[in-house]
Amino acid sequence: MTSVPDHSPRIRNDIFRRIGAIVPPALWTLLLLVIFWQAIVTLRNIPEYILPAPSQIAGEIGNYWHRLLPNALVTLSEIALGYSLAVLIAVPLAVSIVYSQVMQRAVYPLIVLSQTVPKVAVAPLLLTWFGYGMTPKIVIVIMMSFFPIVINSVMGLRATTPEMLYLARSMGANGWQVFWKFRLPKALPSVFAGLRLATVLSVIGAIIAEFIGADKGLGYLILIAGANFDIARQFAAIILITVIGMSFFGIISWLERRLIPWQEQPQLDGKG
């Protein structure tokens, strides 16, 4: 009698491969860290006011959601407005620096110099000038996220080789066509690298601003919870800040994949 071949190992490997394609490896790593964290806190009976367990933090998020969500929306609006204004200022400024020698000599060194000034030292001045509303928070977010967008955009716009520019002009392309058809596509990977970095810095800027002076926002909640030794609530706010930052980063990465799909082509086709 012929034996029936056992296909179970291949089926099992196929299932694991499909799960691995759906769930990123970083998520498995994070899950293992959370399990380890829960086990350490439970086995060693670490007090909640020192290090709460992940289950306690999850319970705090569920019980305190009515306060966390409105403050998260405040922080999110500060980040979104500040980041959007930084992009609207930084990208045109980078174009002017690349195309104008006067702007390069007069403005570009000052942009670099501005980054040597600690933003934490400037924040109290902004509160004095603009008060405790949303304006100083947005200004700090702009200051934090502005620099990487400008620098990466300038580097990207300068990446077009002189030979490519000579070829474009020899084919009758005007200045606008050279920019739109040659310089900008070449610059987009560098521009998006700056945009991705700016998403992280914009979140940091918003929280720094709320630490220094605010009556709402996730940074404000962290300060209040710390004063009350409510460490679980602090972790809950930190988790929401992380979710906002990662979501923001993911949106910019998604836009990059849609606008410059050729960037992924070497990874898809490369086989060794």
N, C-alpha and C positions, 0 to 999 in steps of 0.2 A: 504494500500500500504506500503510495507517494505521500510524503509529508508536506503539509501546507506551510509555505514560508511565513516566518513571523515578521510582520511589517510594523510591529508596535514600536521598536526603537526609532524607526524613521518617522513614524507619525508623531511620536513624542518630541523628537527634535524639531519637526516642522511646527508643532504647537509652540515650543519655546522660542523658535525663531520669529513666529508671528507676534508673540507677546513682546519680544524684544524690539520689534519694529514699531509697535504701538506705544510702549512705555519706554521712554529714554533711559539709558543707563544711569544718568545723574539722579533720576527719580528713585531708582532702586537704592542708590548710595544714600540718598537723603532718608529713605524709609529705614534703612539699617541704622543710621545714626539716631533717628528718633526712637527706635526700639531699644538701642543701647542706652540712650539717655533715660528712658522710662525705667529700664531695668536697674540702672545705677541708683537713681533717686529712690526707687522702691526698696531695693535690697539694703541700702545704707541708711535709710530713714532720714534723708536730708530734709531739713525744714523748708517749708514753702517760702519763707521770707528770705532764704538764701538761694535756692534753686528749685523752682516749681517743676513738677513733672509735665510732660506734654499733654497728658490727659487733663490736668488742672488748667493749663493754658487754654485748651480747647473749650473746657467748661466756662472759663472766663469770657472767651469770645462769644459763646452762645448766650450767656447771662447778661453781658454788658453791651450787646450789639446795638441797642438803642442809642448809646452814647458814642460808640466807636464809629458807626457809619456816618453820622453827620460831620464828625471831626475829620474822618478820612476824606470826605468830599471837599472839605475846606482845603486840606493839604493837596489833594489832587488838582483842584482849581488853581492853586498857586503854582504848582509844577507845570501844568498845561499852559497857562498864560505866560509864565516866565520863559519856558522853553520855546514856545511859538514866537515870542518877540525876539528872543536870542537868534533864532534861525532867520527871521525877517531882517535883522540887522547884520548878522555875521556874513551871510552868503553874498549879498550885494557889496558889502565892504571888502570881502576877499576878491571879488571880481574887479573892483576899482583898484585894489592894491596890485593885482597882476597886470592890469592894463595901463596904470599910471605910475610913472617913476616918482612923481611928486608925492602921491599917496604912500608909496612904498617907503620913501625916505622920511616923510613927515609923520605918518600915522603908525606904520607897522612897528617901529621900535617902541612906541608908547604902549601899544597893545601888549607886547612882551613885557615891558616894564610894569604894567598894571598887575601882572600875575605874581609879582614879588610882594604885593601888599596883602597881608592876611585878611581874608573876608570876615573873620570873627572880629577883627579890630575895626572894620568899617561898619559893621552892622549896627552898633549903638549910635553912630553918627546918622545913619539912615533913619533910625527910629526918632531921633531928635528932629530931623528935617521933615519927615513925612508922617510922623505919628505912629500909632499902633494898629493901623488898618492893614489892608492887603498890599498896599503900594510898596512898602519897604521889603516885604517878603518877595514880591515879584522882581524887584530890582536886584536882590541878592541872588535869586535863581538865574537871572540874566547874566550877572557877573560870573557865576560859577560855570555856566554852560556855554558862554560866549566864546571863550578862548579855543577849545579844541575844534569847534566848528570853523573858526577863521583859519587856524593853522592848517588843518587838513584840507580845507577848500583851496587855500593858496597853493599848497603842495600838489594837489590834484590838477589844478588848472595849469600849473607849470610843467606838468609831466608830459605834455604833448611835445614830441620831438620837433626840432626845427625842420627836419626833412619832411615831416607830415604837413607842417604849416606851409612850406614852400610848394609842396604838391597841391595843396588846396588852393593856394593863390594862383598857381599856374593853370589850374582848371577853371579860373574865373570866379572863385568864391569870394564874396564880399566879407566884411568884418563880422557881420551878424551870422552868416552861414558858417564861417570858420569856427565861431564860438559854439553855435548850436549843433553842428554836425561833427566837429572834431574835438574841440577842447572839452566841452561839457560831458560827452560820453566817456572820454578818457578820465575825467576828474571824478565822476560819480562814485566809484569805489572808495576813494579817499574821503569824499564828502560824507558818505554814509558811515565811514569809520568814525569820523568826528561826531556825527549825529548820534551814533550808538554810545560813544563815550559820554556825550553831553547828557544823555538820559540819566545815567548814574549820577553825574555831578548835579543835575537839577534837583534830584531827590535829596541829596545831601544838603544842597543850598536851602531848600525849603525847611528842612528839619533844623538846621542851624539858626535860621531866622526865627523859627517858632521857639527855640530854646531861649533866645535872647529877649524876645518880647512878643507875647501873643496871649490871647485869652481864648483861643480855640485852635484846633488842629491836632494832629497826632503827636507832634513834638510837645505841645502844651500838655497833652494827656500823660506823656511819659514823665514830664517833670512833676505833675501833680501826684501821679501814682508813686513815683520815687520818694516824694516827701512823706507819703503815707505808708511807705514800706510795702506797697502792694506790687510785688515783683511779678506776679502772674499777669496783672493788668499791663505792666510795662512790656512784658513779652508779647502780649496780645497786640499792642500797638506796633511793636517792632515787626511782628509778622505781617500786619497789614501794610506797613511801609515797604517791606520786602516784596509783597505781592504787587503793589503799585509799581515799584521799580522794575520788576521782572516783566510785568505786563507791558509797560511802556517800552522797554527794550525789545520785547517780542514784536510789538507793532512796527517799530522802525525796521527790525530785521525782515519782517514780512513785506514791508514796502520796498526794501532793497531787493528782495528776491523777485518782486513783480516788475520793478523798474529796470533792473540790470540782471536779467536771467542768465546772460552769458558768463557772469562771474562764477556760476556753479558748474559750467560746462566741463572744465578740467577735472573736477571731482567726479562727475558722472561718467566721463569717458576714460579717465586715467586708470590703467590696470597695471600698475607696477611702476 
